[in-house]
Amino acid sequence: MFAGTLGLTFLLPFYYYLFPNEQFIPNLKDVFYLILLALICTVALYVLFAESLKKLSAFTVNLSFNLEPIYAIIIAFLFFDEGQEVNVSFYFGLAFVIISVILQSIISRKKKK
């Protein structure tokens, strides 16, 4: 995190020089959405993640947490019509992720027995 802050500190003057018309300071609407993003999408979900560890196994919670990009892709397909740039390699990658999740579930169940 320190390296990112340091890097941005040095790169920001170059950014201002190359893109002088870009608005950098967020307006009131942007601040509202940033606070909403921070509180609901980050803090609240991590609290729910931690609370779910009391009722579910760490494997189950971590599995659902790591599948979040898959959920986001499916929601983007269904509700936002975001499938224009999807090609064969995307489907191969998606298949690999889903197969690895299924195999991990099978292997962990066999180890418990």
Summary of the structure (lengths in Angstrom):
residues: 113
radius of gyration: 20.3
end to end distance: 42.3
largest distance: 63.3
contacts: 208
relative contact order: 0.05
helix: 79%
strand: 0%
